[in-house]
Amino acid sequence: MYLTRLRLNTARSGARRLLSSPQVIHAAVLSGFPELLPTAAHTPRVLWRLDRDAAAEVLLYIVSPHRPDLTHLVEQAGWPAAAASGTPGWQTHAYAPFLERLEKGAVWNFRLTANPVHYARTRDDQATTKRTAHTTPRHQLQWLLRRQGAGGFRIAGASPAEGAAGQAGEAQVVVRDQRTVNFAKKGAGGRRVTLATVTYDGRLEVTDPDALRHVLTAGIGRAKAYGCGLMTLAPVG
């Protein structure tokens, strides 16, 4: 497994085009892996996430089973002249050594962009449910807390219970950057897709290293093809 980071040059039209649609970024990311055939029935999961830390600093993170070649992204949406001087324009590191060092009880800062949804009954037919996005920070937090145990982690300050209402406690997590995007899905007759995302920044404790490794490499929640589900860890302090 590999962890890759690339900074997008937001002053370029190519970067603005990428940022306009998760569908466009998804296609651009997969184009960086010659081993992955777009028509294959089963392809290894490639996770990606955009971190908008400032108006002029947008970082693309990728977790993948193969080392990517992002030359096309640097040429379209990076700094190709700087890359030509000797730096490729992105950084890729082997992920396995870090994953293997995860230990039960260790505490890490984390970031996750996700698509927190639930199934709600429709007005017309109470027996029918429809997938609906959580829209309030309280319910978005509960969505994450319900995934603690199975995900191999516990949010610092939160109840070990699986996020039942009222059990968030003093959870050390901030729910921010709620976004709703609408785009046409390629290969589906131009069907429009509406996607609601939110970013979590917080602190967690490792409770099951194997389960957490699975989360870090396979993702959490839905809409993984569209920039959701990738959790990354960073040292505390």
Salt bridges, closest charged atoms under 4 A:
ASP51 OD1 - ARG49 NE 2.67
ASP51 OD2 - ARG111 NH1 3.07
ASP53 OD1 - ARG111 NH1 2.98
ASP177 OD1 - ARG179 NE 3.03
ASP201 OD1 - ARG111 NE 2.69
ASP201 OD2 - ARG176 NE 2.68
GLU205 OE1 - ARG154 NH2 3.02
ASP210 OD1 - ARG213 NH1 2.54
